């Protein structure tokens, strides 16, 4: 009833225009990963979003930016399809991260764009 047609030629461009403001808000939040002056705290491909932060606090702040954007623009992020993973350190299982009041699970592997990425014993694998 709303949104873009899946598989449509214009769909990726229309979606990119729609979420461009979210990327700006994430960048302007001051949280997330930066490489030099370049913000790399979020990756987008179609409707898949990856948020990255050097701290759990910063990651929760990025999630909150997405939550605010979603409520403003009537978007629904699904916490049941969301996962958390740690690279290069101990997974903080006791640190709960929330989206829309639902805790998201910490996992040892995620599937992103058809590729599994996993981290076990401090080593990352692609």
N, CA, C and O atoms as a GROMACS GRO file, in nm:
protein
  504
    1UNK      N    1   0.082  -0.120   0.000
    1UNK     CA    2   0.000   0.000   0.000
    1UNK      C    3   0.086   0.126   0.000
    1UNK      O    4   0.040   0.232  -0.041
    2UNK      N    5   0.214   0.113   0.047
    2UNK     CA    6   0.305   0.225   0.035
    2UNK      C    7   0.446   0.169   0.028
    2UNK      O    8   0.469   0.052   0.057
    3UNK      N    9   0.537   0.251  -0.011
    3UNK     CA   10   0.674   0.204  -0.027
    3UNK      C   11   0.709   0.192  -0.173
    3UNK      O   12   0.640   0.248  -0.259
    4UNK      N   13   0.815   0.120  -0.202
    4UNK     CA   14   0.859   0.102  -0.339
    4UNK      C   15   0.840  -0.043  -0.380
    4UNK      O   16   0.841  -0.133  -0.296
    5UNK      N   17   0.822  -0.065  -0.509
    5UNK     CA   18   0.799  -0.199  -0.560
    5UNK      C   19   0.929  -0.278  -0.556
    5UNK      O   20   1.032  -0.232  -0.605
    6UNK      N   21   0.923  -0.397  -0.495
    6UNK     CA   22   1.041  -0.480  -0.486
    6UNK      C   23   1.081  -0.527  -0.626
    6UNK      O   24   0.998  -0.579  -0.700
    7UNK      N   25   1.208  -0.508  -0.659
    7UNK     CA   26   1.257  -0.548  -0.790
    7UNK      C   27   1.239  -0.442  -0.897
    7UNK      O   28   1.285  -0.460  -1.010
    8UNK      N   29   1.174  -0.333  -0.864
    8UNK     CA   30   1.152  -0.226  -0.961
    8UNK      C   31   1.283  -0.156  -0.994
    8UNK      O   32   1.371  -0.142  -0.909
    9UNK      N   33   1.296  -0.110  -1.118
    9UNK     CA   34   1.418  -0.044  -1.163
    9UNK      C   35   1.446   0.082  -1.082
    9UNK      O   36   1.562   0.110  -1.049
   10UNK      N   37   1.344   0.158  -1.049
   10UNK     CA   38   1.363   0.282  -0.974
   10UNK      C   39   1.367   0.261  -0.822
   10UNK      O   40   1.406   0.351  -0.749
   11UNK      N   41   1.327   0.144  -0.775
   11UNK     CA   42   1.313   0.121  -0.631
   11UNK      C   43   1.438   0.153  -0.551
   11UNK      O   44   1.428   0.223  -0.450
   12UNK      N   45   1.558   0.105  -0.590
   12UNK     CA   46   1.677   0.138  -0.510
   12UNK      C   47   1.704   0.288  -0.503
   12UNK      O   48   1.747   0.338  -0.399
   13UNK      N   49   1.680   0.360  -0.612
   13UNK     CA   50   1.704   0.504  -0.614
   13UNK      C   51   1.604   0.579  -0.526
   13UNK      O   52   1.640   0.672  -0.455
   14UNK      N   53   1.478   0.537  -0.533
   14UNK     CA   54   1.376   0.601  -0.451
   14UNK      C   55   1.400   0.574  -0.304
   14UNK      O   56   1.386   0.663  -0.220
   15UNK      N   57   1.436   0.450  -0.271
   15UNK     CA   58   1.464   0.417  -0.132
   15UNK      C   59   1.586   0.495  -0.082
   15UNK      O   60   1.586   0.545   0.030
   16UNK      N   61   1.689   0.506  -0.166
   16UNK     CA   62   1.809   0.580  -0.128
   16UNK      C   63   1.776   0.726  -0.099
   16UNK      O   64   1.826   0.784  -0.003
   17UNK      N   65   1.691   0.784  -0.181
   17UNK     CA   66   1.651   0.924  -0.158
   17UNK      C   67   1.573   0.935  -0.027
   17UNK      O   68   1.587   1.033   0.046
   18UNK      N   69   1.493   0.834   0.002
   18UNK     CA   70   1.409   0.832   0.123
   18UNK      C   71   1.494   0.824   0.249
   18UNK      O   72   1.467   0.894   0.346
   19UNK      N   73   1.598   0.738   0.248
   19UNK     CA   74   1.678   0.718   0.370
   19UNK      C   75   1.800   0.809   0.375
   19UNK      O   76   1.875   0.804   0.473
   20UNK      N   77   1.822   0.891   0.276
   20UNK     CA   78   1.937   0.980   0.276
   20UNK      C   79   1.940   1.068   0.401
   20UNK      O   80   2.046   1.095   0.457
   21UNK      N   81   1.824   1.114   0.445
   21UNK     CA   82   1.818   1.196   0.566
   21UNK      C   83   1.857   1.115   0.690
   21UNK      O   84   1.917   1.170   0.782
   22UNK      N   85   1.823   0.986   0.692
   22UNK     CA   86   1.863   0.901   0.805
   22UNK      C   87   2.015   0.890   0.811
   22UNK      O   88   2.074   0.896   0.919
   23UNK      N   89   2.078   0.873   0.697
   23UNK     CA   90   2.224   0.865   0.694
   23UNK      C   91   2.284   0.994   0.749
   23UNK      O   92   2.380   0.991   0.826
   24UNK      N   93   2.228   1.108   0.711
   24UNK     CA   94   2.274   1.236   0.763
   24UNK      C   95   2.256   1.248   0.913
   24UNK      O   96   2.344   1.298   0.982
   25UNK      N   97   2.143   1.202   0.964
   25UNK     CA   98   2.118   1.208   1.108
   25UNK      C   99   2.214   1.117   1.184
   25UNK      O  100   2.263   1.153   1.291
   26UNK      N  101   2.240   0.999   1.130
   26UNK     CA  102   2.335   0.907   1.195
   26UNK      C  103   2.474   0.970   1.198
   26UNK      O  104   2.542   0.966   1.300
   27UNK      N  105   2.516   1.028   1.086
   27UNK     CA  106   2.648   1.092   1.077
   27UNK      C  107   2.657   1.209   1.175
   27UNK      O  108   2.758   1.226   1.244
   28UNK      N  109   2.552   1.291   1.179
   28UNK     CA  110   2.553   1.411   1.263
   28UNK      C  111   2.536   1.381   1.412
   28UNK      O  112   2.553   1.470   1.495
   29UNK      N  113   2.501   1.257   1.447
   29UNK     CA  114   2.480   1.223   1.588
   29UNK      C  115   2.610   1.227   1.668
   29UNK      O  116   2.607   1.243   1.790
   30UNK      N  117   2.724   1.213   1.600
   30UNK     CA  118   2.853   1.212   1.670
   30UNK      C  119   2.892   1.074   1.718
   30UNK      O  120   2.998   1.059   1.780
   31UNK      N  121   2.810   0.973   1.692
   31UNK     CA  122   2.840   0.836   1.732
   31UNK      C  123   2.873   0.753   1.609
   31UNK      O  124   2.852   0.798   1.496
   32UNK      N  125   2.922   0.634   1.629
   32UNK     CA  126   2.956   0.547   1.518
   32UNK      C  127   3.105   0.555   1.486
   32UNK      O  128   3.181   0.627   1.551
   33UNK      N  129   3.144   0.480   1.385
   33UNK     CA  130   3.284   0.472   1.348
   33UNK      C  131   3.318   0.575   1.241
   33UNK      O  132   3.242   0.598   1.147
   34UNK      N  133   3.434   0.637   1.260
   34UNK     CA  134   3.488   0.731   1.161
   34UNK      C  135   3.627   0.683   1.121
   34UNK      O  136   3.705   0.639   1.206
   35UNK      N  137   3.657   0.691   0.994
   35UNK     CA  138   3.792   0.666   0.944
   35UNK      C  139   3.842   0.801   0.895
   35UNK      O  140   3.804   0.848   0.788
   36UNK      N  141   3.927   0.860   0.975
   36UNK     CA  142   3.965   0.998   0.948
   36UNK      C  143   3.841   1.084   0.964
   36UNK      O  144   3.774   1.080   1.067
   37UNK      N  145   3.810   1.162   0.863
   37UNK     CA  146   3.692   1.248   0.868
   37UNK      C  147   3.570   1.182   0.804
   37UNK      O  148   3.463   1.242   0.796
   38UNK      N  149   3.585   1.057   0.757
   38UNK     CA  150   3.478   0.989   0.686
   38UNK      C  151   3.395   0.904   0.783
   38UNK      O  152   3.449   0.820   0.855
   39UNK      N  153   3.264   0.927   0.785
   39UNK     CA  154   3.173   0.850   0.869
   39UNK      C  155   3.143   0.716   0.802
   39UNK      O  156   3.096   0.712   0.689
   40UNK      N  157   3.171   0.608   0.872
   40UNK     CA  158   3.139   0.474   0.823
   40UNK      C  159   3.058   0.397   0.928
   40UNK      O  160   3.067   0.275   0.938
   41UNK      N  161   2.979   0.469   1.003
   41UNK     CA  162   2.898   0.410   1.110
   41UNK      C  163   2.771   0.343   1.062
   41UNK      O  164   2.699   0.283   1.141
   42UNK      N  165   2.743   0.353   0.931
   42UNK     CA  166   2.627   0.283   0.877
   42UNK      C  167   2.654   0.241   0.733
   42UNK      O  168   2.718   0.312   0.656
   43UNK      N  169   2.603   0.124   0.700
   43UNK     CA  170   2.608   0.072   0.563
   43UNK      C  171   2.465   0.042   0.523
   43UNK      O  172   2.389  -0.018   0.600
   44UNK      N  173   2.428   0.083   0.405
   44UNK     CA  174   2.293   0.059   0.355
   44UNK      C  175   2.300  -0.016   0.222
   44UNK      O  176   2.382   0.017   0.136
   45UNK      N  177   2.216  -0.114   0.207
   45UNK     CA  178   2.193  -0.176   0.077
   45UNK      C  179   2.046  -0.212   0.074
   45UNK      O  180   2.001  -0.297   0.151
   46UNK      N  181   1.973  -0.149  -0.014
   46UNK     CA  182   1.827  -0.166  -0.020
   46UNK      C  183   1.772  -0.139   0.120
   46UNK      O  184   1.795  -0.032   0.175
   47UNK      N  185   1.700  -0.235   0.179
   47UNK     CA  186   1.643  -0.211   0.311
   47UNK      C  187   1.724  -0.276   0.423
   47UNK      O  188   1.676  -0.286   0.536
   48UNK      N  189   1.846  -0.319   0.393
   48UNK     CA  190   1.934  -0.375   0.495
   48UNK      C  191   2.026  -0.265   0.547
   48UNK      O  192   2.089  -0.193   0.470
   49UNK      N  193   2.033  -0.255   0.678
   49UNK     CA  194   2.115  -0.152   0.741
   49UNK      C  195   2.211  -0.218   0.839
   49UNK      O  196   2.172  -0.306   0.916
   50UNK      N  197   2.336  -0.176   0.835
   50UNK     CA  198   2.436  -0.218   0.932
   50UNK      C  199   2.480  -0.093   1.007
   50UNK      O  200   2.522   0.005   0.945
   51UNK      N  201   2.471  -0.097   1.139
   51UNK     CA  202   2.521   0.012   1.223
   51UNK      C  203   2.648  -0.036   1.291
   51UNK      O  204   2.653  -0.150   1.337
   52UNK      N  205   2.750   0.047   1.297
   52UNK     CA  206   2.874   0.007   1.363
   52UNK      C  207   2.922   0.118   1.456
   52UNK      O  208   2.914   0.237   1.425
   53UNK      N  209   2.972   0.074   1.571
   53UNK     CA  210   3.016   0.167   1.672
   53UNK      C  211   3.127   0.102   1.755
   53UNK      O  212   3.126  -0.020   1.773
   54UNK      N  213   3.222   0.181   1.804
   54UNK     CA  214   3.326   0.123   1.889
   54UNK      C  215   3.279   0.096   2.032
   54UNK      O  216   3.355   0.040   2.112
   55UNK      N  217   3.156   0.135   2.066
   55UNK     CA  218   3.106   0.110   2.202
   55UNK      C  219   2.958   0.072   2.198
   55UNK      O  220   2.885   0.108   2.105
   56UNK      N  221   2.914   0.001   2.301
   56UNK     CA  222   2.773  -0.034   2.314
   56UNK      C  223   2.689   0.092   2.334
   56UNK      O  224   2.578   0.103   2.280
   57UNK      N  225   2.740   0.186   2.409
   57UNK     CA  226   2.669   0.312   2.432
   57UNK      C  227   2.643   0.383   2.299
   57UNK      O  228   2.531   0.427   2.272
   58UNK      N  229   2.747   0.395   2.216
   58UNK     CA  230   2.733   0.460   2.087
   58UNK      C  231   2.638   0.385   1.995
   58UNK      O  232   2.562   0.446   1.921
   59UNK      N  233   2.643   0.252   2.000
   59UNK     CA  234   2.552   0.173   1.917
   59UNK      C  235   2.407   0.196   1.958
   59UNK      O  236   2.320   0.209   1.872
   60UNK      N  237   2.381   0.200   2.087
   60UNK     CA  238   2.244   0.227   2.132
   60UNK      C  239   2.200   0.367   2.089
   60UNK      O  240   2.083   0.387   2.055
   61UNK      N  241   2.291   0.462   2.089
   61UNK     CA  242   2.257   0.597   2.041
   61UNK      C  243   2.221   0.594   1.893
   61UNK      O  244   2.127   0.662   1.851
   62UNK      N  245   2.295   0.518   1.812
   62UNK     CA  246   2.262   0.506   1.669
   62UNK      C  247   2.126   0.438   1.650
   62UNK      O  248   2.048   0.479   1.564
   63UNK      N  249   2.098   0.338   1.730
   63UNK     CA  250   1.968   0.271   1.724
   63UNK      C  251   1.857   0.370   1.758
   63UNK      O  252   1.751   0.371   1.696
   64UNK      N  253   1.883   0.454   1.858
   64UNK     CA  254   1.783   0.554   1.897
   64UNK      C  255   1.759   0.656   1.786
   64UNK      O  256   1.646   0.702   1.767
   65UNK      N  257   1.864   0.692   1.712
   65UNK     CA  258   1.846   0.782   1.597
   65UNK      C  259   1.754   0.717   1.495
   65UNK      O  260   1.664   0.782   1.442
   66UNK      N  261   1.776   0.588   1.468
   66UNK     CA  262   1.691   0.515   1.373
   66UNK      C  263   1.547   0.509   1.424
   66UNK      O  264   1.452   0.526   1.347
   67UNK      N  265   1.532   0.486   1.554
   67UNK     CA  266   1.397   0.480   1.613
   67UNK      C  267   1.324   0.613   1.596
   67UNK      O  268   1.207   0.616   1.559
   68UNK      N  269   1.393   0.723   1.622
   68UNK     CA  270   1.332   0.856   1.608
   68UNK      C  271   1.295   0.882   1.462
   68UNK      O  272   1.186   0.931   1.433
   69UNK      N  273   1.386   0.850   1.370
   69UNK     CA  274   1.360   0.867   1.228
   69UNK      C  275   1.239   0.783   1.185
   69UNK      O  276   1.154   0.830   1.109
   70UNK      N  277   1.232   0.662   1.235
   70UNK     CA  278   1.121   0.572   1.201
   70UNK      C  279   0.988   0.628   1.248
   70UNK      O  280   0.889   0.623   1.175
   71UNK      N  281   0.986   0.682   1.369
   71UNK     CA  282   0.859   0.736   1.420
   71UNK      C  283   0.819   0.862   1.343
   71UNK      O  284   0.700   0.887   1.323
   72UNK      N  285   0.916   0.940   1.300
   72UNK     CA  286   0.887   1.061   1.223
   72UNK      C  287   0.833   1.028   1.084
   72UNK      O  288   0.740   1.093   1.037
   73UNK      N  289   0.891   0.927   1.018
   73UNK     CA  290   0.858   0.896   0.880
   73UNK      C  291   0.776   0.768   0.862
   73UNK      O  292   0.764   0.717   0.751
   74UNK      N  293   0.720   0.718   0.971
   74UNK     CA  294   0.632   0.600   0.966
   74UNK      C  295   0.699   0.479   0.902
   74UNK      O  296   0.644   0.414   0.813
   75UNK      N  297   0.821   0.449   0.951
   75UNK     CA  298   0.895   0.331   0.909
   75UNK      C  299   0.894   0.235   1.027
   75UNK      O  300   0.896   0.278   1.142
   76UNK      N  301   0.891   0.107   1.000
   76UNK     CA  302   0.896   0.008   1.106
   76UNK      C  303   1.022  -0.077   1.091
   76UNK      O  304   1.037  -0.152   0.995
   77UNK      N  305   1.112  -0.063   1.188
   77UNK     CA  306   1.228  -0.151   1.196
   77UNK      C  307   1.187  -0.272   1.276
   77UNK      O  308   1.116  -0.260   1.376
   78UNK      N  309   1.229  -0.389   1.235
   78UNK     CA  310   1.189  -0.513   1.298
   78UNK      C  311   1.298  -0.563   1.392
   78UNK      O  312   1.401  -0.613   1.346
   79UNK      N  313   1.278  -0.551   1.524
   79UNK     CA  314   1.381  -0.599   1.617
   79UNK      C  315   1.401  -0.750   1.611
   79UNK      O  316   1.507  -0.800   1.647
   80UNK      N  317   1.299  -0.824   1.565
   80UNK     CA  318   1.312  -0.970   1.553
   80UNK      C  319   1.409  -1.009   1.441
   80UNK      O  320   1.462  -1.120   1.442
   81UNK      N  321   1.432  -0.919   1.346
   81UNK     CA  322   1.526  -0.946   1.238
   81UNK      C  323   1.660  -0.877   1.261
   81UNK      O  324   1.744  -0.873   1.171
   82UNK      N  325   1.680  -0.823   1.379
   82UNK     CA  326   1.801  -0.748   1.411
   82UNK      C  327   1.890  -0.831   1.501
   82UNK      O  328   1.841  -0.904   1.588
   83UNK      N  329   2.020  -0.821   1.480
   83UNK     CA  330   2.118  -0.896   1.558
   83UNK      C  331   2.237  -0.808   1.591
   83UNK      O  332   2.262  -0.708   1.524
   84UNK      N  333   2.308  -0.846   1.695
   84UNK     CA  334   2.427  -0.773   1.740
   84UNK      C  335   2.546  -0.867   1.735
   84UNK      O  336   2.535  -0.985   1.770
   85UNK      N  337   2.660  -0.815   1.693
   85UNK     CA  338   2.782  -0.896   1.689
   85UNK      C  339   2.900  -0.808   1.729
   85UNK      O  340   2.900  -0.688   1.703
   86UNK      N  341   2.998  -0.868   1.793
   86UNK     CA  342   3.119  -0.798   1.836
   86UNK      C  343   3.238  -0.853   1.760
   86UNK      O  344   3.250  -0.974   1.742
   87UNK      N  345   3.326  -0.765   1.715
   87UNK     CA  346   3.451  -0.805   1.650
   87UNK      C  347   3.568  -0.757   1.733
   87UNK      O  348   3.570  -0.642   1.777
   88UNK      N  349   3.665  -0.845   1.754
   88UNK     CA  350   3.788  -0.805   1.821
   88UNK      C  351   3.778  -0.788   1.970
   88UNK      O  352   3.861  -0.717   2.029
   89UNK      N  353   3.682  -0.848   2.033
   89UNK     CA  354   3.672  -0.837   2.177
   89UNK      C  355   3.567  -0.932   2.231
   89UNK      O  356   3.502  -1.004   2.155
   90UNK      N  357   3.552  -0.931   2.360
   90UNK     CA  358   3.456  -1.018   2.426
   90UNK      C  359   3.314  -0.966   2.402
   90UNK      O  360   3.288  -0.846   2.413
   91UNK      N  361   3.224  -1.056   2.370
   91UNK     CA  362   3.084  -1.018   2.348
   91UNK      C  363   3.019  -0.984   2.481
   91UNK      O  364   3.018  -1.066   2.573
   92UNK      N  365   2.965  -0.863   2.493
   92UNK     CA  366   2.904  -0.821   2.619
   92UNK      C  367   2.759  -0.870   2.632
   92UNK      O  368   2.665  -0.790   2.629
   93UNK      N  369   2.741  -1.001   2.648
   93UNK     CA  370   2.607  -1.059   2.653
   93UNK      C  371   2.519  -0.996   2.761
   93UNK      O  372   2.397  -0.993   2.747
   94UNK      N  373   2.581  -0.947   2.867
   94UNK     CA  374   2.503  -0.888   2.975
   94UNK      C  375   2.458  -0.745   2.944
   94UNK      O  376   2.376  -0.689   3.017
   95UNK      N  377   2.509  -0.686   2.836
   95UNK     CA  378   2.470  -0.551   2.795
   95UNK      C  379   2.358  -0.562   2.693
   95UNK      O  380   2.383  -0.594   2.577
   96UNK      N  381   2.237  -0.536   2.734
   96UNK     CA  382   2.120  -0.546   2.646
   96UNK      C  383   2.108  -0.422   2.561
   96UNK      O  384   2.123  -0.310   2.609
   97UNK      N  385   2.080  -0.443   2.433
   97UNK     CA  386   2.055  -0.334   2.339
   97UNK      C  387   1.910  -0.347   2.295
   97UNK      O  388   1.863  -0.457   2.266
   98UNK      N  389   1.840  -0.234   2.291
   98UNK     CA  390   1.696  -0.238   2.266
   98UNK      C  391   1.656  -0.162   2.141
   98UNK      O  392   1.712  -0.057   2.108
   99UNK      N  393   1.557  -0.217   2.073
   99UNK     CA  394   1.489  -0.149   1.964
   99UNK      C  395   1.340  -0.164   1.989
   99UNK      O  396   1.288  -0.275   1.997
  100UNK      N  397   1.273  -0.052   2.000
  100UNK     CA  398   1.128  -0.050   2.025
  100UNK      C  399   1.091  -0.134   2.148
  100UNK      O  400   0.989  -0.203   2.148
  101UNK      N  401   1.172  -0.127   2.251
  101UNK     CA  402   1.145  -0.197   2.376
  101UNK      C  403   1.179  -0.345   2.374
  101UNK      O  404   1.157  -0.413   2.473
  102UNK      N  405   1.231  -0.396   2.263
  102UNK     CA  406   1.266  -0.537   2.251
  102UNK      C  407   1.418  -0.552   2.249
  102UNK      O  408   1.487  -0.485   2.172
  103UNK      N  409   1.470  -0.641   2.335
  103UNK     CA  410   1.614  -0.666   2.338
  103UNK      C  411   1.653  -0.745   2.213
  103UNK      O  412   1.586  -0.841   2.175
  104UNK      N  413   1.762  -0.704   2.152
  104UNK     CA  414   1.814  -0.775   2.034
  104UNK      C  415   1.920  -0.874   2.079
  104UNK      O  416   1.994  -0.847   2.173
  105UNK      N  417   1.928  -0.990   2.012
  105UNK     CA  418   2.023  -1.093   2.057
  105UNK      C  419   2.166  -1.068   2.009
  105UNK      O  420   2.188  -1.017   1.899
  106UNK      N  421   2.262  -1.104   2.094
  106UNK     CA  422   2.403  -1.108   2.055
  106UNK      C  423   2.426  -1.243   1.987
  106UNK      O  424   2.382  -1.346   2.038
  107UNK      N  425   2.493  -1.243   1.874
  107UNK     CA  426   2.516  -1.366   1.798
  107UNK      C  427   2.664  -1.376   1.763
  107UNK      O  428   2.739  -1.278   1.773
  108UNK      N  429   2.706  -1.496   1.721
  108UNK     CA  430   2.844  -1.516   1.678
  108UNK      C  431   2.859  -1.511   1.526
  108UNK      O  432   2.970  -1.504   1.475
  109UNK      N  433   2.744  -1.513   1.453
  109UNK     CA  434   2.752  -1.497   1.308
  109UNK      C  435   2.626  -1.430   1.258
  109UNK      O  436   2.517  -1.450   1.312
  110UNK      N  437   2.642  -1.350   1.154
  110UNK     CA  438   2.530  -1.282   1.091
  110UNK      C  439   2.538  -1.307   0.940
  110UNK      O  440   2.646  -1.329   0.885
  111UNK      N  441   2.423  -1.302   0.877
  111UNK     CA  442   2.419  -1.313   0.731
  111UNK      C  443   2.381  -1.176   0.678
  111UNK      O  444   2.274  -1.123   0.710
  112UNK      N  445   2.468  -1.119   0.596
  112UNK     CA  446   2.443  -0.988   0.537
  112UNK      C  447   2.466  -0.998   0.388
  112UNK      O  448   2.575  -1.032   0.342
  113UNK      N  449   2.362  -0.966   0.312
  113UNK     CA  450   2.366  -0.972   0.166
  113UNK      C  451   2.413  -1.108   0.117
  113UNK      O  452   2.490  -1.118   0.022
  114UNK      N  453   2.366  -1.213   0.183
  114UNK     CA  454   2.395  -1.350   0.141
  114UNK      C  455   2.529  -1.403   0.186
  114UNK      O  456   2.564  -1.516   0.153
  115UNK      N  457   2.604  -1.326   0.262
  115UNK     CA  458   2.736  -1.368   0.308
  115UNK      C  459   2.736  -1.376   0.459
  115UNK      O  460   2.692  -1.284   0.528
  116UNK      N  461   2.788  -1.487   0.512
  116UNK     CA  462   2.798  -1.502   0.656
  116UNK      C  463   2.926  -1.435   0.706
  116UNK      O  464   3.034  -1.452   0.648
  117UNK      N  465   2.911  -1.360   0.811
  117UNK     CA  466   3.022  -1.296   0.880
  117UNK      C  467   3.015  -1.346   1.023
  117UNK      O  468   2.911  -1.334   1.088
  118UNK      N  469   3.124  -1.401   1.073
  118UNK     CA  470   3.118  -1.451   1.210
  118UNK      C  471   3.243  -1.416   1.287
  118UNK      O  472   3.349  -1.389   1.231
  119UNK      N  473   3.226  -1.418   1.416
  119UNK     CA  474   3.334  -1.386   1.507
  119UNK      C  475   3.330  -1.485   1.623
  119UNK      O  476   3.229  -1.497   1.692
  120UNK      N  477   3.438  -1.554   1.642
  120UNK     CA  478   3.448  -1.649   1.752
  120UNK      C  479   3.591  -1.643   1.806
  120UNK      O  480   3.687  -1.643   1.730
  121UNK      N  481   3.603  -1.638   1.934
  121UNK     CA  482   3.733  -1.633   2.000
  121UNK      C  483   3.819  -1.517   1.953
  121UNK      O  484   3.940  -1.532   1.936
  122UNK      N  485   3.757  -1.402   1.931
  122UNK     CA  486   3.831  -1.284   1.894
  122UNK      C  487   3.878  -1.279   1.750
  122UNK      O  488   3.954  -1.189   1.714
  123UNK      N  489   3.836  -1.374   1.664
  123UNK     CA  490   3.877  -1.372   1.525
  123UNK      C  491   3.755  -1.350   1.436
  123UNK      O  492   3.649  -1.408   1.460
  124UNK      N  493   3.768  -1.268   1.335
  124UNK     CA  494   3.659  -1.240   1.242
  124UNK      C  495   3.679  -1.318   1.113
  124UNK      O  496   3.792  -1.335   1.067
  125UNK      N  497   3.569  -1.364   1.055
  125UNK     CA  498   3.576  -1.443   0.932
  125UNK      C  499   3.472  -1.389   0.835
  125UNK      O  500   3.359  -1.358   0.875
  126UNK      N  501   3.507  -1.378   0.709
  126UNK     CA  502   3.415  -1.333   0.607
  126UNK      C  503   3.399  -1.442   0.503
  126UNK      O  504   3.324  -1.424   0.406
   0.00000   0.00000   0.00000
